[in-house]
Amino acid sequence: MAAPARVGPESDVTDPLNELLDMMAWLVSAACVVGLLIVGARMAISLRSGNGEEHVTQFATVMGACIIGATAGPVVTFLLE
């Protein structure tokens, strides 16, 4: 029985792209952690002074960016294979 033909780009194209996606995934993860720490620190400071309502939108924005960044790599990998 013959092996099925490969569909999609060759591995010499996808290997560097996978390496770049792995690096970007780590950078996005680090940026998400830093973003959440910054929002948390700002929230703590504003709650101490009596204001704390506007930080929910900042938290949601950071979490949305984390979700988009975390799913971008697997989506590209799925589309290329």
LUMFI-105186 format. One record per residue: residue in one letter; chain; x, z, y of N, C-alpha, C in turn. Coordinates in Angstrom, 1 decimal. Layout:
BEGIN
<pt><res>A</res><chain>A</chain><n_xx>X</n_xx><n_zz>Z</n_zz><n_yy>Y</n_yy><ca_xx>X</ca_xx><ca_zz>Z</ca_zz><ca_yy>Y</ca_yy><c_xx>X</c_xx><c_zz>Z</c_zz><c_yy>Y</c_yy></pt>
...
//
This chain:
BEGIN
<pt><res>M</res><chain>A</chain><n_xx>0.8</n_xx><n_zz>0.0</n_zz><n_yy>-1.2</n_yy><ca_xx>0.0</ca_xx><ca_zz>0.0</ca_zz><ca_yy>0.0</ca_yy><c_xx>0.9</c_xx><c_zz>0.0</c_zz><c_yy>1.2</c_yy></pt>
<pt><res>A</res><chain>A</chain><n_xx>0.6</n_xx><n_zz>-0.9</n_zz><n_yy>2.2</n_yy><ca_xx>1.4</ca_xx><ca_zz>-1.0</ca_zz><ca_yy>3.4</ca_yy><c_xx>1.0</c_xx><c_zz>0.1</c_zz><c_yy>4.4</c_yy></pt>
<pt><res>A</res><chain>A</chain><n_xx>2.0</n_xx><n_zz>0.5</n_zz><n_yy>5.2</n_yy><ca_xx>1.7</ca_xx><ca_zz>1.5</ca_zz><ca_yy>6.2</ca_yy><c_xx>0.8</c_xx><c_zz>0.8</c_zz><c_yy>7.3</c_yy></pt>
<pt><res>P</res><chain>A</chain><n_xx>-0.1</n_xx><n_zz>1.5</n_zz><n_yy>7.9</n_yy><ca_xx>-0.9</ca_xx><ca_zz>1.0</ca_zz><ca_yy>9.0</ca_yy><c_xx>0.0</c_xx><c_zz>0.6</c_zz><c_yy>10.2</c_yy></pt>
<pt><res>A</res><chain>A</chain><n_xx>-0.4</n_xx><n_zz>-0.4</n_zz><n_yy>10.9</n_yy><ca_xx>0.3</ca_xx><ca_zz>-0.9</ca_zz><ca_yy>12.1</ca_yy><c_xx>0.1</c_xx><c_zz>0.1</c_zz><c_yy>13.2</c_yy></pt>
<pt><res>R</res><chain>A</chain><n_xx>1.2</n_xx><n_zz>0.4</n_zz><n_yy>13.9</n_yy><ca_xx>1.1</ca_xx><ca_zz>1.3</ca_zz><ca_yy>15.0</ca_yy><c_xx>0.3</c_xx><c_zz>0.7</c_zz><c_yy>16.2</c_yy></pt>
<pt><res>V</res><chain>A</chain><n_xx>-0.5</n_xx><n_zz>1.5</n_zz><n_yy>16.8</n_yy><ca_xx>-1.3</ca_xx><ca_zz>1.0</ca_zz><ca_yy>17.9</ca_yy><c_xx>-0.8</c_xx><c_zz>1.8</c_zz><c_yy>19.1</c_yy></pt>
<pt><res>G</res><chain>A</chain><n_xx>-0.5</n_xx><n_zz>1.1</n_zz><n_yy>20.2</n_yy><ca_xx>-0.1</ca_xx><ca_zz>1.8</ca_zz><ca_yy>21.4</ca_yy><c_xx>1.4</c_xx><c_zz>1.4</c_zz><c_yy>21.7</c_yy></pt>
<pt><res>P</res><chain>A</chain><n_xx>1.9</n_xx><n_zz>2.0</n_zz><n_yy>22.8</n_yy><ca_xx>3.3</ca_xx><ca_zz>1.8</ca_zz><ca_yy>23.2</ca_yy><c_xx>4.3</c_xx><c_zz>2.2</c_zz><c_yy>22.1</c_yy></pt>
<pt><res>E</res><chain>A</chain><n_xx>5.5</n_xx><n_zz>1.7</n_zz><n_yy>22.2</n_yy><ca_xx>6.6</ca_xx><ca_zz>2.1</ca_zz><ca_yy>21.3</ca_yy><c_xx>7.1</c_xx><c_zz>3.5</c_zz><c_yy>21.7</c_yy></pt>
<pt><res>S</res><chain>A</chain><n_xx>7.8</n_xx><n_zz>4.1</n_zz><n_yy>20.7</n_yy><ca_xx>8.3</ca_xx><ca_zz>5.4</ca_zz><ca_yy>20.9</ca_yy><c_xx>9.4</c_xx><c_zz>5.5</c_zz><c_yy>22.0</c_yy></pt>
<pt><res>D</res><chain>A</chain><n_xx>10.1</n_xx><n_zz>4.4</n_zz><n_yy>22.3</n_yy><ca_xx>11.1</ca_xx><ca_zz>4.5</ca_zz><ca_yy>23.3</ca_yy><c_xx>10.4</c_xx><c_zz>4.5</c_zz><c_yy>24.7</c_yy></pt>
<pt><res>V</res><chain>A</chain><n_xx>9.2</n_xx><n_zz>4.2</n_zz><n_yy>24.8</n_yy><ca_xx>8.4</ca_xx><ca_zz>4.4</ca_zz><ca_yy>26.0</ca_yy><c_xx>7.8</c_xx><c_zz>5.7</c_zz><c_yy>26.1</c_yy></pt>
<pt><res>T</res><chain>A</chain><n_xx>7.2</n_xx><n_zz>6.2</n_zz><n_yy>25.0</n_yy><ca_xx>6.5</ca_xx><ca_zz>7.4</ca_zz><ca_yy>25.0</ca_yy><c_xx>7.3</c_xx><c_zz>8.7</c_zz><c_yy>25.0</c_yy></pt>
<pt><res>D</res><chain>A</chain><n_xx>8.5</n_xx><n_zz>8.6</n_zz><n_yy>24.4</n_yy><ca_xx>9.4</ca_xx><ca_zz>9.8</ca_zz><ca_yy>24.3</ca_yy><c_xx>9.8</c_xx><c_zz>10.3</c_zz><c_yy>25.6</c_yy></pt>
<pt><res>P</res><chain>A</chain><n_xx>10.3</n_xx><n_zz>9.5</n_zz><n_yy>26.5</n_yy><ca_xx>10.6</ca_xx><ca_zz>10.1</ca_zz><ca_yy>27.9</ca_yy><c_xx>9.4</c_xx><c_zz>10.6</c_zz><c_yy>28.6</c_yy></pt>
<pt><res>L</res><chain>A</chain><n_xx>8.3</n_xx><n_zz>9.9</n_zz><n_yy>28.4</n_yy><ca_xx>7.0</ca_xx><ca_zz>10.3</ca_zz><ca_yy>29.0</ca_yy><c_xx>6.6</c_xx><c_zz>11.7</c_zz><c_yy>28.5</c_yy></pt>
<pt><res>N</res><chain>A</chain><n_xx>6.7</n_xx><n_zz>11.9</n_zz><n_yy>27.2</n_yy><ca_xx>6.3</ca_xx><ca_zz>13.2</ca_zz><ca_yy>26.6</ca_yy><c_xx>7.3</c_xx><c_zz>14.3</c_zz><c_yy>27.1</c_yy></pt>
<pt><res>E</res><chain>A</chain><n_xx>8.5</n_xx><n_zz>13.9</n_zz><n_yy>27.3</n_yy><ca_xx>9.5</ca_xx><ca_zz>14.9</ca_zz><ca_yy>27.8</ca_yy><c_xx>9.1</c_xx><c_zz>15.3</c_zz><c_yy>29.3</c_yy></pt>
<pt><res>L</res><chain>A</chain><n_xx>8.7</n_xx><n_zz>14.3</n_zz><n_yy>30.1</n_yy><ca_xx>8.3</ca_xx><ca_zz>14.5</ca_zz><ca_yy>31.4</ca_yy><c_xx>7.0</c_xx><c_zz>15.4</c_zz><c_yy>31.5</c_yy></pt>
<pt><res>L</res><chain>A</chain><n_xx>6.1</n_xx><n_zz>15.1</n_zz><n_yy>30.6</n_yy><ca_xx>4.8</ca_xx><ca_zz>15.8</ca_zz><ca_yy>30.5</ca_yy><c_xx>5.0</c_xx><c_zz>17.3</c_zz><c_yy>30.1</c_yy></pt>
<pt><res>D</res><chain>A</chain><n_xx>6.0</n_xx><n_zz>17.5</n_zz><n_yy>29.2</n_yy><ca_xx>6.3</ca_xx><ca_zz>18.9</ca_zz><ca_yy>28.8</ca_yy><c_xx>6.9</c_xx><c_zz>19.6</c_zz><c_yy>30.0</c_yy></pt>
<pt><res>M</res><chain>A</chain><n_xx>7.8</n_xx><n_zz>19.0</n_zz><n_yy>30.7</n_yy><ca_xx>8.4</ca_xx><ca_zz>19.7</ca_zz><ca_yy>31.9</ca_yy><c_xx>7.3</c_xx><c_zz>20.0</c_zz><c_yy>32.9</c_yy></pt>
<pt><res>M</res><chain>A</chain><n_xx>6.5</n_xx><n_zz>19.0</n_zz><n_yy>33.2</n_yy><ca_xx>5.4</ca_xx><ca_zz>19.2</ca_zz><ca_yy>34.2</ca_yy><c_xx>4.4</c_xx><c_zz>20.3</c_zz><c_yy>33.7</c_yy></pt>
<pt><res>A</res><chain>A</chain><n_xx>4.2</n_xx><n_zz>20.4</n_zz><n_yy>32.4</n_yy><ca_xx>3.3</ca_xx><ca_zz>21.4</ca_zz><ca_yy>31.9</ca_yy><c_xx>3.9</c_xx><c_zz>22.8</c_zz><c_yy>32.2</c_yy></pt>
<pt><res>W</res><chain>A</chain><n_xx>5.2</n_xx><n_zz>23.0</n_zz><n_yy>32.1</n_yy><ca_xx>5.8</ca_xx><ca_zz>24.3</ca_zz><ca_yy>32.4</ca_yy><c_xx>5.8</c_xx><c_zz>24.5</c_zz><c_yy>33.9</c_yy></pt>
<pt><res>L</res><chain>A</chain><n_xx>6.0</n_xx><n_zz>23.5</n_zz><n_yy>34.7</n_yy><ca_xx>6.0</ca_xx><ca_zz>23.7</ca_zz><ca_yy>36.1</ca_yy><c_xx>4.6</c_xx><c_zz>24.0</c_zz><c_yy>36.6</c_yy></pt>
<pt><res>V</res><chain>A</chain><n_xx>3.6</n_xx><n_zz>23.4</n_zz><n_yy>36.0</n_yy><ca_xx>2.2</ca_xx><ca_zz>23.7</ca_zz><ca_yy>36.4</ca_yy><c_xx>1.8</c_xx><c_zz>25.1</c_zz><c_yy>36.0</c_yy></pt>
<pt><res>S</res><chain>A</chain><n_xx>2.2</n_xx><n_zz>25.5</n_zz><n_yy>34.8</n_yy><ca_xx>2.0</ca_xx><ca_zz>26.9</ca_zz><ca_yy>34.4</ca_yy><c_xx>2.6</c_xx><c_zz>27.9</c_zz><c_yy>35.3</c_yy></pt>
<pt><res>A</res><chain>A</chain><n_xx>3.9</n_xx><n_zz>27.7</n_zz><n_yy>35.7</n_yy><ca_xx>4.5</ca_xx><ca_zz>28.6</ca_zz><ca_yy>36.7</ca_yy><c_xx>3.8</c_xx><c_zz>28.6</c_zz><c_yy>38.0</c_yy></pt>
<pt><res>A</res><chain>A</chain><n_xx>3.4</n_xx><n_zz>27.4</n_zz><n_yy>38.5</n_yy><ca_xx>2.7</ca_xx><ca_zz>27.3</ca_zz><ca_yy>39.8</ca_yy><c_xx>1.4</c_xx><c_zz>28.1</c_zz><c_yy>39.7</c_yy></pt>
<pt><res>C</res><chain>A</chain><n_xx>0.7</n_xx><n_zz>28.0</n_zz><n_yy>38.6</n_yy><ca_xx>-0.6</ca_xx><ca_zz>28.7</ca_zz><ca_yy>38.4</ca_yy><c_xx>-0.4</c_xx><c_zz>30.2</c_zz><c_yy>38.5</c_yy></pt>
<pt><res>V</res><chain>A</chain><n_xx>0.7</n_xx><n_zz>30.7</n_zz><n_yy>37.8</n_yy><ca_xx>0.9</ca_xx><ca_zz>32.1</ca_zz><ca_yy>37.8</ca_yy><c_xx>1.3</c_xx><c_zz>32.6</c_zz><c_yy>39.2</c_yy></pt>
<pt><res>V</res><chain>A</chain><n_xx>2.1</n_xx><n_zz>31.8</n_zz><n_yy>39.9</n_yy><ca_xx>2.5</ca_xx><ca_zz>32.2</ca_zz><ca_yy>41.3</ca_yy><c_xx>1.3</c_xx><c_zz>32.1</c_zz><c_yy>42.2</c_yy></pt>
<pt><res>G</res><chain>A</chain><n_xx>0.4</n_xx><n_zz>31.1</n_zz><n_yy>42.0</n_yy><ca_xx>-0.8</ca_xx><ca_zz>31.0</ca_zz><ca_yy>42.8</ca_yy><c_xx>-1.7</c_xx><c_zz>32.1</c_zz><c_yy>42.6</c_yy></pt>
<pt><res>L</res><chain>A</chain><n_xx>-1.9</n_xx><n_zz>32.5</n_zz><n_yy>41.4</n_yy><ca_xx>-2.8</ca_xx><ca_zz>33.7</ca_zz><ca_yy>41.1</ca_yy><c_xx>-2.2</c_xx><c_zz>35.0</c_zz><c_yy>41.6</c_yy></pt>
<pt><res>L</res><chain>A</chain><n_xx>-0.9</n_xx><n_zz>35.1</n_zz><n_yy>41.6</n_yy><ca_xx>-0.3</ca_xx><ca_zz>36.3</ca_zz><ca_yy>42.2</ca_yy><c_xx>-0.4</c_xx><c_zz>36.4</c_zz><c_yy>43.7</c_yy></pt>
<pt><res>I</res><chain>A</chain><n_xx>-0.3</n_xx><n_zz>35.2</n_zz><n_yy>44.3</n_yy><ca_xx>-0.5</ca_xx><ca_zz>35.2</ca_zz><ca_yy>45.8</ca_yy><c_xx>-1.9</c_xx><c_zz>35.5</c_zz><c_yy>46.2</c_yy></pt>
<pt><res>V</res><chain>A</chain><n_xx>-2.9</n_xx><n_zz>34.9</n_zz><n_yy>45.5</n_yy><ca_xx>-4.3</ca_xx><ca_zz>35.2</ca_zz><ca_yy>45.8</ca_yy><c_xx>-4.6</c_xx><c_zz>36.6</c_zz><c_yy>45.5</c_yy></pt>
<pt><res>G</res><chain>A</chain><n_xx>-4.1</n_xx><n_zz>37.2</n_zz><n_yy>44.4</n_yy><ca_xx>-4.3</ca_xx><ca_zz>38.6</ca_zz><ca_yy>44.1</ca_yy><c_xx>-3.7</c_xx><c_zz>39.5</c_zz><c_yy>45.2</c_yy></pt>
<pt><res>A</res><chain>A</chain><n_xx>-2.5</n_xx><n_zz>39.2</n_zz><n_yy>45.6</n_yy><ca_xx>-1.9</ca_xx><ca_zz>40.0</ca_zz><ca_yy>46.7</ca_yy><c_xx>-2.7</c_xx><c_zz>39.9</c_zz><c_yy>48.0</c_yy></pt>
<pt><res>R</res><chain>A</chain><n_xx>-3.1</n_xx><n_zz>38.7</n_zz><n_yy>48.3</n_yy><ca_xx>-3.9</ca_xx><ca_zz>38.6</ca_zz><ca_yy>49.6</ca_yy><c_xx>-5.2</c_xx><c_zz>39.3</c_zz><c_yy>49.4</c_yy></pt>
<pt><res>M</res><chain>A</chain><n_xx>-5.8</n_xx><n_zz>39.3</n_zz><n_yy>48.2</n_yy><ca_xx>-7.1</ca_xx><ca_zz>40.0</ca_zz><ca_yy>48.0</ca_yy><c_xx>-6.9</c_xx><c_zz>41.5</c_zz><c_yy>48.1</c_yy></pt>
<pt><res>A</res><chain>A</chain><n_xx>-5.8</n_xx><n_zz>42.0</n_zz><n_yy>47.6</n_yy><ca_xx>-5.6</ca_xx><ca_zz>43.4</ca_zz><ca_yy>47.6</ca_yy><c_xx>-5.3</c_xx><c_zz>43.9</c_zz><c_yy>49.1</c_yy></pt>
<pt><res>I</res><chain>A</chain><n_xx>-4.6</n_xx><n_zz>43.1</n_zz><n_yy>49.8</n_yy><ca_xx>-4.4</ca_xx><ca_zz>43.4</ca_zz><ca_yy>51.2</ca_yy><c_xx>-5.6</c_xx><c_zz>43.4</c_zz><c_yy>52.1</c_yy></pt>
<pt><res>S</res><chain>A</chain><n_xx>-6.5</n_xx><n_zz>42.4</n_zz><n_yy>51.8</n_yy><ca_xx>-7.7</ca_xx><ca_zz>42.3</ca_zz><ca_yy>52.6</ca_yy><c_xx>-8.7</c_xx><c_zz>43.3</c_zz><c_yy>52.2</c_yy></pt>
<pt><res>L</res><chain>A</chain><n_xx>-8.8</n_xx><n_zz>43.7</n_zz><n_yy>50.9</n_yy><ca_xx>-9.7</ca_xx><ca_zz>44.7</ca_zz><ca_yy>50.5</ca_yy><c_xx>-9.3</c_xx><c_zz>46.1</c_zz><c_yy>51.1</c_yy></pt>
<pt><res>R</res><chain>A</chain><n_xx>-8.0</n_xx><n_zz>46.3</n_zz><n_yy>51.3</n_yy><ca_xx>-7.5</ca_xx><ca_zz>47.5</ca_zz><ca_yy>51.9</ca_yy><c_xx>-8.0</c_xx><c_zz>47.6</c_zz><c_yy>53.3</c_yy></pt>
<pt><res>S</res><chain>A</chain><n_xx>-8.0</n_xx><n_zz>46.4</n_zz><n_yy>54.0</n_yy><ca_xx>-8.4</ca_xx><ca_zz>46.4</ca_zz><ca_yy>55.4</ca_yy><c_xx>-10.0</c_xx><c_zz>46.3</c_zz><c_yy>55.6</c_yy></pt>
<pt><res>G</res><chain>A</chain><n_xx>-10.7</n_xx><n_zz>46.0</n_zz><n_yy>54.5</n_yy><ca_xx>-12.1</ca_xx><ca_zz>46.0</ca_zz><ca_yy>54.6</ca_yy><c_xx>-12.7</c_xx><c_zz>44.6</c_zz><c_yy>54.5</c_yy></pt>
<pt><res>N</res><chain>A</chain><n_xx>-11.9</n_xx><n_zz>43.6</n_zz><n_yy>54.3</n_yy><ca_xx>-12.5</ca_xx><ca_zz>42.2</ca_zz><ca_yy>54.2</ca_yy><c_xx>-12.1</c_xx><c_zz>41.7</c_zz><c_yy>52.8</c_yy></pt>
<pt><res>G</res><chain>A</chain><n_xx>-13.0</n_xx><n_zz>41.1</n_zz><n_yy>52.1</n_yy><ca_xx>-12.7</ca_xx><ca_zz>40.6</ca_zz><ca_yy>50.8</ca_yy><c_xx>-13.6</c_xx><c_zz>39.5</c_zz><c_yy>50.2</c_yy></pt>
<pt><res>E</res><chain>A</chain><n_xx>-14.4</n_xx><n_zz>38.9</n_zz><n_yy>51.0</n_yy><ca_xx>-15.4</ca_xx><ca_zz>38.0</ca_zz><ca_yy>50.5</ca_yy><c_xx>-14.8</c_xx><c_zz>36.6</c_zz><c_yy>50.3</c_yy></pt>
<pt><res>E</res><chain>A</chain><n_xx>-13.9</n_xx><n_zz>36.1</n_zz><n_yy>51.2</n_yy><ca_xx>-13.5</ca_xx><ca_zz>34.7</ca_zz><ca_yy>51.1</ca_yy><c_xx>-12.5</c_xx><c_zz>34.4</c_zz><c_yy>50.0</c_yy></pt>
<pt><res>H</res><chain>A</chain><n_xx>-12.0</n_xx><n_zz>35.4</n_zz><n_yy>49.3</n_yy><ca_xx>-11.0</ca_xx><ca_zz>35.2</ca_zz><ca_yy>48.3</ca_yy><c_xx>-11.5</c_xx><c_zz>34.6</c_zz><c_yy>47.0</c_yy></pt>
<pt><res>V</res><chain>A</chain><n_xx>-12.8</n_xx><n_zz>34.7</n_zz><n_yy>46.8</n_yy><ca_xx>-13.4</ca_xx><ca_zz>34.1</ca_zz><ca_yy>45.6</ca_yy><c_xx>-13.2</c_xx><c_zz>32.6</c_zz><c_yy>45.6</c_yy></pt>
<pt><res>T</res><chain>A</chain><n_xx>-13.3</n_xx><n_zz>32.0</n_zz><n_yy>46.7</n_yy><ca_xx>-13.1</ca_xx><ca_zz>30.5</ca_zz><ca_yy>46.8</ca_yy><c_xx>-11.7</c_xx><c_zz>30.1</c_zz><c_yy>46.6</c_yy></pt>
<pt><res>Q</res><chain>A</chain><n_xx>-10.7</n_xx><n_zz>30.9</n_zz><n_yy>47.1</n_yy><ca_xx>-9.3</ca_xx><ca_zz>30.7</ca_zz><ca_yy>46.8</ca_yy><c_xx>-9.0</c_xx><c_zz>30.9</c_zz><c_yy>45.4</c_yy></pt>
<pt><res>F</res><chain>A</chain><n_xx>-9.5</n_xx><n_zz>31.9</n_zz><n_yy>44.8</n_yy><ca_xx>-9.3</ca_xx><ca_zz>32.1</ca_zz><ca_yy>43.3</ca_yy><c_xx>-9.9</c_xx><c_zz>31.0</c_zz><c_yy>42.5</c_yy></pt>
<pt><res>A</res><chain>A</chain><n_xx>-11.1</n_xx><n_zz>30.5</n_zz><n_yy>42.9</n_yy><ca_xx>-11.7</ca_xx><ca_zz>29.4</ca_zz><ca_yy>42.1</ca_yy><c_xx>-10.9</c_xx><c_zz>28.1</c_zz><c_yy>42.3</c_yy></pt>
<pt><res>T</res><chain>A</chain><n_xx>-10.3</n_xx><n_zz>27.9</n_zz><n_yy>43.5</n_yy><ca_xx>-9.5</ca_xx><ca_zz>26.7</ca_zz><ca_yy>43.8</ca_yy><c_xx>-8.2</c_xx><c_zz>26.7</c_zz><c_yy>42.9</c_yy></pt>
<pt><res>V</res><chain>A</chain><n_xx>-7.6</n_xx><n_zz>27.9</n_zz><n_yy>42.8</n_yy><ca_xx>-6.4</ca_xx><ca_zz>28.0</ca_zz><ca_yy>42.0</ca_yy><c_xx>-6.7</c_xx><c_zz>27.8</c_zz><c_yy>40.6</c_yy></pt>
<pt><res>M</res><chain>A</chain><n_xx>-7.8</n_xx><n_zz>28.4</n_zz><n_yy>40.1</n_yy><ca_xx>-8.1</ca_xx><ca_zz>28.3</ca_zz><ca_yy>38.7</ca_yy><c_xx>-8.5</c_xx><c_zz>26.8</c_zz><c_yy>38.4</c_yy></pt>
<pt><res>G</res><chain>A</chain><n_xx>-9.2</n_xx><n_zz>26.2</n_zz><n_yy>39.3</n_yy><ca_xx>-9.5</ca_xx><ca_zz>24.7</ca_zz><ca_yy>39.1</ca_yy><c_xx>-8.3</c_xx><c_zz>23.9</c_zz><c_yy>39.0</c_yy></pt>
<pt><res>A</res><chain>A</chain><n_xx>-7.3</n_xx><n_zz>24.2</n_zz><n_yy>39.8</n_yy><ca_xx>-6.1</ca_xx><ca_zz>23.4</ca_zz><ca_yy>39.8</ca_yy><c_xx>-5.3</c_xx><c_zz>23.7</c_zz><c_yy>38.5</c_yy></pt>
<pt><res>C</res><chain>A</chain><n_xx>-5.4</n_xx><n_zz>25.0</n_zz><n_yy>38.0</n_yy><ca_xx>-4.7</ca_xx><ca_zz>25.3</ca_zz><ca_yy>36.7</ca_yy><c_xx>-5.4</c_xx><c_zz>24.5</c_zz><c_yy>35.6</c_yy></pt>
<pt><res>I</res><chain>A</chain><n_xx>-6.7</n_xx><n_zz>24.4</n_zz><n_yy>35.6</n_yy><ca_xx>-7.4</ca_xx><ca_zz>23.7</ca_zz><ca_yy>34.5</ca_yy><c_xx>-7.1</c_xx><c_zz>22.2</c_zz><c_yy>34.5</c_yy></pt>
<pt><res>I</res><chain>A</chain><n_xx>-7.1</n_xx><n_zz>21.6</n_zz><n_yy>35.7</n_yy><ca_xx>-6.7</ca_xx><ca_zz>20.2</ca_zz><ca_yy>35.8</ca_yy><c_xx>-5.3</c_xx><c_zz>20.0</c_zz><c_yy>35.4</c_yy></pt>
<pt><res>G</res><chain>A</chain><n_xx>-4.4</n_xx><n_zz>20.8</n_zz><n_yy>35.9</n_yy><ca_xx>-3.0</ca_xx><ca_zz>20.6</ca_zz><ca_yy>35.5</ca_yy><c_xx>-2.7</c_xx><c_zz>20.9</c_zz><c_yy>34.0</c_yy></pt>
<pt><res>A</res><chain>A</chain><n_xx>-3.4</n_xx><n_zz>21.8</n_zz><n_yy>33.4</n_yy><ca_xx>-3.2</ca_xx><ca_zz>22.1</ca_zz><ca_yy>32.0</ca_yy><c_xx>-3.8</c_xx><c_zz>21.0</c_zz><c_yy>31.1</c_yy></pt>
<pt><res>T</res><chain>A</chain><n_xx>-4.9</n_xx><n_zz>20.3</n_zz><n_yy>31.5</n_yy><ca_xx>-5.5</ca_xx><ca_zz>19.3</ca_zz><ca_yy>30.7</ca_yy><c_xx>-4.9</c_xx><c_zz>17.9</c_zz><c_yy>31.0</c_yy></pt>
<pt><res>A</res><chain>A</chain><n_xx>-4.1</n_xx><n_zz>17.7</n_zz><n_yy>32.0</n_yy><ca_xx>-3.6</ca_xx><ca_zz>16.4</ca_zz><ca_yy>32.3</ca_yy><c_xx>-2.7</c_xx><c_zz>15.8</c_zz><c_yy>31.2</c_yy></pt>
<pt><res>G</res><chain>A</chain><n_xx>-1.8</n_xx><n_zz>16.7</n_zz><n_yy>30.8</n_yy><ca_xx>-0.8</ca_xx><ca_zz>16.2</ca_zz><ca_yy>29.8</ca_yy><c_xx>-1.5</c_xx><c_zz>15.8</c_zz><c_yy>28.4</c_yy></pt>
<pt><res>P</res><chain>A</chain><n_xx>-2.3</n_xx><n_zz>16.7</n_zz><n_yy>27.9</n_yy><ca_xx>-3.0</ca_xx><ca_zz>16.3</ca_zz><ca_yy>26.6</ca_yy><c_xx>-3.8</c_xx><c_zz>15.0</c_zz><c_yy>26.7</c_yy></pt>
<pt><res>V</res><chain>A</chain><n_xx>-4.5</n_xx><n_zz>14.9</n_zz><n_yy>27.9</n_yy><ca_xx>-5.3</ca_xx><ca_zz>13.7</ca_zz><ca_yy>28.1</ca_yy><c_xx>-4.4</c_xx><c_zz>12.4</c_zz><c_yy>28.1</c_yy></pt>
<pt><res>V</res><chain>A</chain><n_xx>-3.3</n_xx><n_zz>12.4</n_zz><n_yy>28.8</n_yy><ca_xx>-2.4</ca_xx><ca_zz>11.3</ca_zz><ca_yy>28.8</ca_yy><c_xx>-1.8</c_xx><c_zz>11.0</c_zz><c_yy>27.4</c_yy></pt>
<pt><res>T</res><chain>A</chain><n_xx>-1.4</n_xx><n_zz>12.1</n_zz><n_yy>26.7</n_yy><ca_xx>-0.9</ca_xx><ca_zz>11.9</ca_zz><ca_yy>25.4</ca_yy><c_xx>-2.0</c_xx><c_zz>11.3</c_zz><c_yy>24.5</c_yy></pt>
<pt><res>F</res><chain>A</chain><n_xx>-3.2</n_xx><n_zz>11.7</n_zz><n_yy>24.6</n_yy><ca_xx>-4.3</ca_xx><ca_zz>11.2</ca_zz><ca_yy>23.7</ca_yy><c_xx>-4.5</c_xx><c_zz>9.7</c_zz><c_yy>24.1</c_yy></pt>
<pt><res>L</res><chain>A</chain><n_xx>-4.4</n_xx><n_zz>9.4</n_zz><n_yy>25.3</n_yy><ca_xx>-4.7</ca_xx><ca_zz>8.0</ca_zz><ca_yy>25.7</ca_yy><c_xx>-3.5</c_xx><c_zz>7.0</c_zz><c_yy>25.3</c_yy></pt>
<pt><res>L</res><chain>A</chain><n_xx>-2.3</n_xx><n_zz>7.6</n_zz><n_yy>25.2</n_yy><ca_xx>-1.2</ca_xx><ca_zz>6.7</ca_zz><ca_yy>24.8</ca_yy><c_xx>-1.0</c_xx><c_zz>6.6</c_zz><c_yy>23.3</c_yy></pt>
<pt><res>E</res><chain>A</chain><n_xx>-1.6</n_xx><n_zz>7.4</n_zz><n_yy>22.5</n_yy><ca_xx>-1.4</ca_xx><ca_zz>7.3</ca_zz><ca_yy>21.1</ca_yy><c_xx>-2.6</c_xx><c_zz>6.7</c_zz><c_yy>20.4</c_yy></pt>
//
